[in-house]
Amino acid sequence: MADSIYQGDVGLEILVDCGRDIAGAGSPTLRVRTPSGAVRSWPAAVAVIGQTASHLRYVTAPGDLAEAGTYRVQAALTLGDWSGTGRTANLVVRPHFS
C-alpha cells in the first residue's frame, strides 16, 4: 500500500478498528461522507487482525475516491441487540501529483 492515498485509487484496502470483538456482527458497512458532503455506504466485511475480529474491511472500487479532500468514515453494524455507528475517522485523499 502507498504512503499516501490519491484521488481515483482503486483496490485500496481500508481497515477500520472498532475497538472490540465484533465477530458475528450483522450488516457491517462503512458510512462515508465525501468531501462534497454526499453520504455513501460501502459494504464491509469483518476482518480478523491478530486473533481478534475487531476491524471492518473494505476495498475501494472505481468511483469511490473520485474527489480529493477529506472523507469522513464511520463503522456501522449490528451486534446482538445493539445497532449503531462508531467514532468518525478521517481519510485524506490527495489530488494527483501533490
Backbone as a printed PyTorch tensor [residue, N CA C, xyz], in Angstrom:
tensor([[[  0.8390,  -1.1740,   0.0000],
         [  0.0000,   0.0000,   0.0000],
         [  0.8850,   1.2380,   0.0000]],

        [[  0.4010,   2.2620,  -0.6450],
         [  1.1450,   3.5120,  -0.7410],
         [  1.0900,   4.2790,   0.5760]],

        [[  2.0650,   5.1750,   0.7550],
         [  2.0780,   6.0210,   1.9500],
         [  0.9720,   7.0700,   1.9030]],

        [[  0.5720,   7.4650,   0.7030],
         [ -0.4780,   8.4630,   0.5220],
         [ -1.6140,   7.8410,  -0.2740]],

        [[ -2.7950,   8.4020,  -0.0970],
         [ -3.9750,   7.9610,  -0.8390],
         [ -4.2800,   9.0410,  -1.8610]],

        [[ -4.4950,   8.6190,  -3.1190],
         [ -4.7230,   9.5790,  -4.1860],
         [ -6.1030,   9.4250,  -4.8010]],

        [[ -6.5900,  10.5360,  -5.2970],
         [ -7.8730,  10.5900,  -5.9770],
         [ -7.9190,   9.5070,  -7.0590]],

        [[ -8.9870,   8.7230,  -7.0570],
         [ -9.1670,   7.6830,  -8.0640],
         [ -8.5400,   6.3490,  -7.7170]],

        [[ -7.8550,   6.2240,  -6.5840],
         [ -7.2360,   4.9440,  -6.2170],
         [ -8.2930,   3.8370,  -6.1600]],

        [[ -7.9730,   2.7140,  -6.7650],
         [ -8.8430,   1.5330,  -6.7780],
         [ -8.0480,   0.3750,  -6.1830]],

        [[ -8.7090,  -0.4610,  -5.3960],
         [ -8.0390,  -1.6040,  -4.7830],
         [ -7.3610,  -1.2720,  -3.4700]],

        [[ -7.6270,  -0.0960,  -2.9300],
         [ -7.0510,   0.3210,  -1.6560],
         [ -7.8100,  -0.3610,  -0.5220]],

        [[ -7.0960,  -1.0680,   0.3360],
         [ -7.7190,  -1.7200,   1.4880],
         [ -7.8820,  -0.6960,   2.5980]],

        [[ -9.1160,  -0.5450,   3.0650],
         [ -9.4160,   0.3400,   4.1790],
         [ -9.8120,  -0.5340,   5.3600]],

        [[ -9.0910,  -0.4000,   6.4620],
         [ -9.3890,  -1.1320,   7.6980],
         [ -9.7920,  -0.1420,   8.7720]],

        [[-10.9440,  -0.3770,   9.3780],
         [-11.4230,   0.4850,  10.4520],
         [-11.4630,  -0.3450,  11.7330]],

        [[-10.7160,   0.1000,  12.7370],
         [-10.6430,  -0.5860,  14.0270],
         [-11.8690,  -0.2220,  14.8560]],

        [[-12.6620,  -1.2120,  15.2130],
         [-13.8810,  -0.9870,  16.0010],
         [-13.6110,  -1.0070,  17.5050]],

        [[-12.4040,  -1.3750,  17.9030],
         [-12.0260,  -1.2950,  19.3010],
         [-12.5210,  -2.4290,  20.1870]],

        [[-13.1790,  -3.4140,  19.6090],
         [-13.6490,  -4.5690,  20.3780],
         [-13.9510,  -5.7130,  19.4170]],

        [[-14.1950,  -6.8780,  19.9610],
         [-14.5150,  -8.0530,  19.1590],
         [-15.8970,  -7.8720,  18.5320]],

        [[-15.9700,  -7.9260,  17.2110],
         [-17.2410,  -7.7630,  16.5120],
         [-17.6050,  -9.0140,  15.7110]],

        [[-17.0250, -10.1590,  16.1040],
         [-17.3590, -11.4180,  15.4340],
         [-18.8700, -11.6110,  15.5070]],

        [[-19.4730, -11.9970,  14.4240],
         [-20.9150, -12.2160,  14.3800],
         [-21.7180, -10.9610,  14.1020]],

        [[-21.0470,  -9.8430,  13.8050],
         [-21.7510,  -8.5960,  13.5220],
         [-22.5860,  -8.7300,  12.2580]],

        [[-23.7340,  -8.1150,  12.2720],
         [-24.6030,  -8.1050,  11.1060],
         [-24.5310,  -6.7720,  10.3870]],

        [[-24.7780,  -6.8010,   9.1040],
         [-24.8350,  -5.5950,   8.2630],
         [-23.6300,  -4.6770,   8.4160]],

        [[-22.4020,  -5.2210,   8.3630],
         [-21.2360,  -4.3450,   8.5080],
         [-21.0720,  -3.4470,   7.2800]],

        [[-21.0030,  -2.1630,   7.5180],
         [-20.8050,  -1.1940,   6.4410],
         [-19.9130,  -0.0710,   6.9310]],

        [[-19.3700,   0.6610,   5.9910],
         [-18.6800,   1.9020,   6.3010],
         [-19.5570,   3.0250,   5.7680]],

        [[-19.9650,   3.9160,   6.6570],
         [-20.7050,   5.1070,   6.2500],
         [-19.6640,   6.1670,   5.9320]],

        [[-19.8020,   6.7890,   4.7610],
         [-18.7730,   7.7000,   4.2710],
         [-19.4070,   9.0230,   3.8390]],

        [[-18.8400,  10.1270,   4.3270],
         [-19.2240,  11.4520,   3.8280],
         [-18.0630,  11.9330,   2.9700]],

        [[-18.3470,  12.1960,   1.7020],
         [-17.3190,  12.6330,   0.7660],
         [-16.9780,  14.1000,   1.0090]],

        [[-15.8890,  14.5840,   0.4120],
         [-15.5300,  15.9940,   0.5990],
         [-16.6350,  16.9670,   0.1730]],

        [[-17.4600,  16.5860,  -0.8000],
         [-18.5450,  17.4760,  -1.2490],
         [-19.7920,  17.3640,  -0.3780]],

        [[-19.7910,  16.4290,   0.5790],
         [-20.9080,  16.2880,   1.5010],
         [-21.8590,  15.1420,   1.1970]],

        [[-21.6830,  14.4660,   0.0910],
         [-22.5380,  13.3170,  -0.2320],
         [-22.2600,  12.1860,   0.7510]],

        [[-23.3040,  11.4410,   1.1160],
         [-23.1520,  10.3180,   2.0400],
         [-23.2870,   9.0200,   1.2530]],

        [[-22.3390,   8.1340,   1.4490],
         [-22.2990,   6.8390,   0.7620],
         [-22.2520,   5.7260,   1.8000]],

        [[-22.5610,   4.5310,   1.3670],
         [-22.4500,   3.3470,   2.2120],
         [-21.6330,   2.3180,   1.4520]],

        [[-20.5080,   1.9100,   2.0370],
         [-19.6460,   0.9150,   1.4180],
         [-19.8080,  -0.3950,   2.1830]],

        [[-20.1660,  -1.4820,   1.4970],
         [-20.3140,  -2.7720,   2.1860],
         [-18.9670,  -3.2630,   2.6970]],

        [[-18.9170,  -3.6030,   3.9570],
         [-17.6550,  -4.0250,   4.5780],
         [-17.7640,  -5.4680,   5.0510]],

        [[-16.6380,  -6.0170,   5.4000],
         [-16.5720,  -7.3680,   5.9730],
         [-15.8350,  -7.2770,   7.3020]],

        [[-16.2010,  -8.1410,   8.2270],
         [-15.4860,  -8.2240,   9.4970],
         [-14.1310,  -8.8740,   9.2110]],

        [[-13.0660,  -8.2500,   9.7080],
         [-11.7110,  -8.7510,   9.4650],
         [-11.0440,  -9.1160,  10.7870]],

        [[-10.3230, -10.2250,  10.7600],
         [ -9.5560, -10.6680,  11.9240],
         [ -8.1390, -10.1170,  11.7820]],

        [[ -7.7290,  -9.3270,  12.7560],
         [ -6.3680,  -8.8020,  12.8070],
         [ -5.7510,  -9.3900,  14.0700]],

        [[ -4.6280, -10.0620,  13.9160],
         [ -4.0790, -10.8160,  15.0500],
         [ -4.9930, -12.0110,  15.2750]],

        [[ -5.6200, -12.0700,  16.4180],
         [ -6.5560, -13.1600,  16.6920],
         [ -7.9430, -12.6530,  17.0500]],

        [[ -8.1910, -11.3590,  16.8000],
         [ -9.4740, -10.7800,  17.1730],
         [-10.1770, -10.1960,  15.9570]],

        [[-11.4610, -10.4750,  15.8440],
         [-12.2820,  -9.9080,  14.7730],
         [-12.7360,  -8.5240,  15.2350]],

        [[-11.8700,  -7.5290,  15.0520],
         [-12.1360,  -6.2000,  15.6010],
         [-12.1490,  -5.0930,  14.5510]],

        [[-12.0340,  -5.4650,  13.2910],
         [-11.9510,  -4.4580,  12.2330],
         [-13.0160,  -4.6950,  11.1660]],

        [[-13.3850,  -3.6050,  10.4820],
         [-14.1610,  -3.7130,   9.2600],
         [-13.2130,  -3.4500,   8.1060]],

        [[-13.3920,  -4.1990,   7.0160],
         [-12.5050,  -4.1160,   5.8520],
         [-13.3220,  -3.8010,   4.6100]],

        [[-12.8130,  -2.8580,   3.8300],
         [-13.4210,  -2.5350,   2.5370],
         [-12.2940,  -2.2650,   1.5510]],

        [[-12.4780,  -2.6770,   0.3050],
         [-11.5060,  -2.4220,  -0.7490],
         [-12.1620,  -1.4880,  -1.7610]],

        [[-11.5250,  -0.3550,  -2.0320],
         [-12.1340,   0.6570,  -2.8880],
         [-12.3450,   0.1640,  -4.3130]],

        [[-13.4460,   0.6320,  -4.8810],
         [-13.8440,   0.3090,  -6.2540],
         [-13.7800,   1.5930,  -7.0850]],

        [[-13.8640,   1.4700,  -8.4140],
         [-13.8630,   2.6750,  -9.2460],
         [-14.9700,   3.6470,  -8.8180]],

        [[-14.6140,   4.9100,  -8.6820],
         [-15.5660,   5.9460,  -8.3090],
         [-15.6440,   6.2340,  -6.8200]],

        [[-15.1510,   5.3290,  -5.9690],
         [-15.2430,   5.5420,  -4.5180],
         [-14.4580,   6.7740,  -4.0660]],

        [[-13.2840,   6.9780,  -4.6160],
         [-12.4200,   8.0960,  -4.2080],
         [-12.2860,   9.0900,  -5.3580]],

        [[-13.4100,   9.4820,  -5.9220],
         [-13.4190,  10.3640,  -7.0920],
         [-13.0150,  11.7960,  -6.7610]],

        [[-13.1600,  12.1950,  -5.5110],
         [-12.8540,  13.5640,  -5.0950],
         [-11.5930,  13.6030,  -4.2360]],

        [[-10.8200,  14.6560,  -4.4020],
         [ -9.7210,  14.9050,  -3.4750],
         [-10.2990,  15.6370,  -2.2670]],

        [[ -9.7060,  15.4270,  -1.1010],
         [-10.1650,  16.0910,   0.1110],
         [-10.2910,  15.0990,   1.2500]],

        [[-11.0050,  15.4930,   2.2970],
         [-11.1490,  14.6590,   3.4860],
         [-12.4730,  13.9170,   3.4660]],

        [[-12.3900,  12.6050,   3.5160],
         [-13.5550,  11.7300,   3.6360],
         [-13.7170,  11.4230,   5.1180]],

        [[-14.9490,  11.4660,   5.6060],
         [-15.2260,  11.1150,   6.9990],
         [-15.8810,   9.7350,   6.9860]],

        [[-15.3300,   8.8120,   7.7780],
         [-15.7240,   7.4010,   7.7280],
         [-16.1680,   6.9340,   9.1140]],

        [[-17.2930,   6.1990,   9.1530],
         [-17.7710,   5.5950,  10.4000],
         [-18.1120,   4.1380,  10.1460]],

        [[-17.7060,   3.2720,  11.0590],
         [-18.1390,   1.8760,  11.0260],
         [-19.6010,   1.8350,  11.4650]],

        [[-20.3920,   1.0110,  10.8050],
         [-21.7980,   0.8230,  11.1890],
         [-22.0840,  -0.6700,  11.1500]],

        [[-22.7760,  -1.1730,  12.1880],
         [-23.0680,  -2.6010,  12.2530],
         [-24.1210,  -2.8760,  13.3090]],

        [[-24.5510,  -4.1290,  13.3400],
         [-25.4570,  -4.6200,  14.3670],
         [-24.7320,  -5.7300,  15.1010]],

        [[-24.7900,  -5.6960,  16.4320],
         [-24.1410,  -6.7140,  17.2500],
         [-25.0810,  -7.0520,  18.4000]],

        [[-25.6730,  -8.2440,  18.3400],
         [-26.6710,  -8.6280,  19.3350],
         [-27.8720,  -7.7060,  19.2170]],

        [[-28.2680,  -7.0870,  20.3220],
         [-29.4070,  -6.1710,  20.2780],
         [-28.9720,  -4.7130,  20.1080]],

        [[-27.6690,  -4.4800,  19.8570],
         [-27.1500,  -3.1360,  19.6240],
         [-26.9820,  -2.8960,  18.1340]],

        [[-27.3420,  -1.7110,  17.6880],
         [-27.1440,  -1.3010,  16.3040],
         [-26.7070,   0.1550,  16.3240]],

        [[-25.6510,   0.4800,  15.5720],
         [-25.2050,   1.8660,  15.5780],
         [-23.9200,   2.0720,  14.8110]],

        [[-23.2870,   3.2210,  15.0840],
         [-22.0580,   3.5960,  14.4000],
         [-20.9500,   3.8580,  15.4130]],

        [[-19.7280,   3.8000,  14.9120],
         [-18.5610,   4.0480,  15.7420],
         [-18.0600,   5.4740,  15.5840]],

        [[-16.9000,   5.7230,  16.1410],
         [-16.2730,   7.0380,  16.0290],
         [-15.9690,   7.3690,  14.5790]],

        [[-15.8650,   8.6510,  14.3080],
         [-15.5710,   9.1100,  12.9570],
         [-14.0630,   9.1790,  12.7500]],

        [[-13.6230,   8.6420,  11.6290],
         [-12.2150,   8.7130,  11.2380],
         [-12.1130,   9.5620,   9.9700]],

        [[-10.9760,  10.1860,   9.7780],
         [-10.7430,  10.9810,   8.5810],
         [ -9.8050,  10.2480,   7.6370]],

        [[-10.1350,  10.2850,   6.3720],
         [ -9.3400,   9.6710,   5.3160],
         [ -9.0020,  10.7940,   4.3270]],

        [[ -7.7420,  11.1930,   4.2680],
         [ -7.3380,  12.3010,   3.3970],
         [ -6.9200,  11.7340,   2.0490]],

        [[ -7.5950,  12.2120,   1.0070],
         [ -7.3180,  11.7910,  -0.3670],
         [ -6.6970,  12.9820,  -1.0970]],

        [[ -5.5100,  12.7560,  -1.6110],
         [ -4.7540,  13.8260,  -2.2490],
         [ -5.0320,  13.8730,  -3.7490]],

        [[ -4.9510,  15.0650,  -4.3340],
         [ -5.0780,  15.1610,  -5.7940],
         [ -3.8160,  14.5720,  -6.4420]],

        [[ -3.9280,  14.1750,  -7.6880],
         [ -2.7660,  13.6450,  -8.4180],
         [ -1.6300,  14.6640,  -8.4290]],

        [[ -0.4300,  14.1820,  -8.3670],
         [  0.8030,  14.9760,  -8.4460],
         [  0.9930,  15.9160,  -7.2590]],

        [[  0.3310,  15.6310,  -6.1480],
         [  0.5200,  16.5040,  -4.9780],
         [  1.4890,  15.8720,  -4.0010]]])
